C-alpha cells in the first residue's frame, strides 16, 4: 500500500516513538512531539501506539493514495480536503485509489498526526523509523495494510464517546506561559516576600 507525496507541506516528518536509548551515543531521541496525539491517532485506526505516522506541522502535505487506505488525522484541527469526499480531522476515513488528500493549515495548535492502518514502513535506523529530514515532493510512503482482510473500512478501536471526551479535554487545556529566571532562588524569595 502506498501514498505519493504531491506537496510536502511545511515540515512533514515520518515519526514513531523515537530512539530513547541512543542519547549516550549523541543521537537525539527524536520521534513524535506529541506522543499522546500519536497514540490516540494510531488507536483510531487499530495500530499499536508506537506505529509510524506522519507528523504535520502548521501546514500539511498533499497526498495521493495508490491503494485503499483507512486513515485519520488526529491532533490540531487541520483542514482536510479531498477530491471525492468531505473529511474532518479526528474522524477516521477511507482513501480510495487515485484519491487526493490535501491537509491544509490549522487555526489552533501546531501539530497533527496522519495515521494509516498498519502504520508507515520506512527503513529503521537505530530501531526507529523517525526521520530527521522532512518529506520531499515525489516521495512514496509504504503502509503495511490499508484495509482489513475482509476489504472493509477499519472501525476506530476506541468508542467514539471516549475519543470525543479526549478531544474535548485537549481543547479545554489552556497554554501555560513560563519565563526562565536567571536566579530561580531569588525569584522564589521575592515572590514569597510579596505574599504570592
C-alpha positions in Angstrom: 0.0 0.0 0.0 1.5 3.3 -1.0 0.9 7.1 -0.8 2.6 9.6 -3.1 3.6 13.0 -1.7 2.5 15.6 -4.3 3.4 18.5 -2.0 5.3 18.0 1.2 3.8 20.7 3.4 5.8 23.0 5.7 7.6 20.3 7.8 6.2 16.8 7.5 8.1 14.0 9.1 7.8 10.3 9.5 7.8 9.7 13.2 7.3 6.9 15.8 8.3 6.9 19.5 11.9 7.8 18.6 15.2 6.4 19.9 15.1 6.7 23.8 18.2 4.6 24.3 20.6 6.5 22.0 21.4 9.7 23.9 24.6 8.2 25.2 25.7 7.9 21.5 25.0 11.6 20.9 21.9 10.8 18.8 18.7 12.8 19.6 15.7 10.8 20.8 13.5 12.4 18.1 10.1 10.9 17.5 6.7 12.4 17.9 6.5 15.8 19.6 3.0 15.0 20.9 3.1 11.3 21.8 -0.4 11.3 23.2 -1.9 12.5 19.9 0.2 9.9 18.0 -1.1 7.1 20.3 -4.7 8.2 20.0 -4.5 8.6 16.2 -2.9 5.1 16.0 -5.6 3.6 18.2 -8.3 5.1 16.0 -7.1 3.0 13.0 -6.3 -0.1 15.1 -2.5 0.3 15.3 -0.1 -0.1 18.3 0.6 3.3 19.9 4.2 3.3 18.6 3.3 2.7 14.9 5.0 5.2 12.5 2.8 8.1 11.2 3.3 11.5 9.5 3.8 14.4 11.9 2.3 17.5 10.3 3.5 20.9 11.5 1.5 24.1 10.8 0.7 23.4 7.1 0.2 19.9 5.8 1.1 17.9 2.7 -0.9 16.9 -0.4 -1.0 13.1 -0.8 -2.3 10.8 -3.4 -3.5 7.3 -2.4 -2.3 4.5 -4.7 -4.3 1.9 -2.8 -7.3 1.8 -0.5 -6.2 3.2 2.9 -8.0 3.6 6.3 -6.7 6.8 7.8 -7.2 9.5 10.4 -5.6 13.0 11.0 -5.5 13.5 14.8 -4.2 16.4 16.9 -4.6 20.0 16.0 -7.8 20.6 13.8 -6.2 20.9 10.4 -8.4 21.5 7.4 -8.8 18.4 5.2 -9.9 18.5 1.5 -10.5 15.5 -0.8 -11.5 15.5 -4.4 -14.1 12.8 -3.6 -15.5 13.2 0.0 -16.0 15.6 2.9 -13.5 15.0 5.7 -12.9 16.2 9.2 -9.8 16.0 11.4 -10.2 13.5 14.3 -12.6 11.2 12.4 -11.5 8.0 10.5 -12.0 7.9 6.7 -11.0 5.7 3.8 -9.0 6.9 0.8 -9.7 5.2 -2.5 -7.0 4.6 -5.2 -6.2 7.8 -7.0 -7.9 10.0 -4.3 -6.0 13.2 -3.5 -6.0 14.4 0.2 -5.0 18.0 0.9 -4.1 18.7 4.5 -4.3 22.4 4.9 -3.5 24.6 8.0 -4.8 24.9 11.5 -6.1 27.9 13.4 -5.4 26.3 16.8 -2.4 24.2 17.9 0.6 23.3 15.8 0.8 19.6 15.0 -1.3 16.6 14.0 -0.6 13.0 13.0 -1.7 11.3 9.8 -2.1 7.7 10.7 -2.9 4.8 8.4 -4.0 1.3 9.2 -0.8 -0.8 9.6 1.4 2.2 10.0 4.0 3.6 7.6 7.0 1.3 6.9 10.3 3.2 6.3 13.8 1.8 6.8 14.6 1.7 10.5 17.8 3.4 11.8 18.8 2.6 15.4 15.5 0.8 15.9 13.3 3.7 14.9 11.6 4.9 11.7 11.6 8.5 12.8 13.2 10.8 10.3 15.2 14.0 10.9 14.6 15.3 7.4 11.2 16.4 6.2 9.4 14.7 3.3 10.1 15.8 -0.2 7.7 16.0 -3.2 7.6 12.8 -5.2 8.4 10.5 -2.2 6.4 7.3 -1.9 5.3 6.1 1.5 4.6 2.5 2.2 1.9 1.2 4.6 1.6 -2.4 5.7 -2.1 -2.7 5.0 -4.7 0.0 4.5 -7.8 -2.1 4.9 -8.9 -5.1 6.9 -8.7 -8.6 5.4 -12.4 -8.5 4.5 -11.8 -5.4 2.4 -14.0 -3.2 4.6 -13.0 0.1 6.3 -11.3 -0.2 9.7 -13.5 0.9 12.5 -12.0 3.0 15.3 -10.6 0.8 18.1 -11.9 3.2 20.7 -15.6 4.1 21.3 -16.4 7.4 19.7 -17.6 8.7 23.1 -14.1 8.2 24.5 -12.5 10.0 21.6 -14.9 12.9 21.8 -14.1 13.2 25.6 -10.4 13.1 24.9 -10.7 15.7 22.1 -12.8 18.0 24.3 -10.4 17.6 27.2 -7.4 18.6 25.0 -9.3 21.7 23.8 -10.0 22.8 27.3 -6.4 22.9 28.3 -5.1 26.4 28.2 -1.4 27.2 27.3 0.9 27.8 30.2 3.4 30.6 29.8 6.7 30.2 31.7 9.7 32.5 31.6 13.0 31.3 32.7 14.6 33.2 35.6 18.4 33.6 35.7 18.2 33.1 39.5 15.2 30.9 40.5 16.0 31.1 44.2 16.0 34.9 44.1 12.7 34.9 42.2 11.1 32.5 44.7 12.3 34.6 47.6 10.8 37.8 46.0 7.5 36.0 45.4 7.4 34.8 49.0 8.2 38.3 50.3 5.4 39.8 48.2 3.0 37.3 49.6 2.3 35.5 46.4 
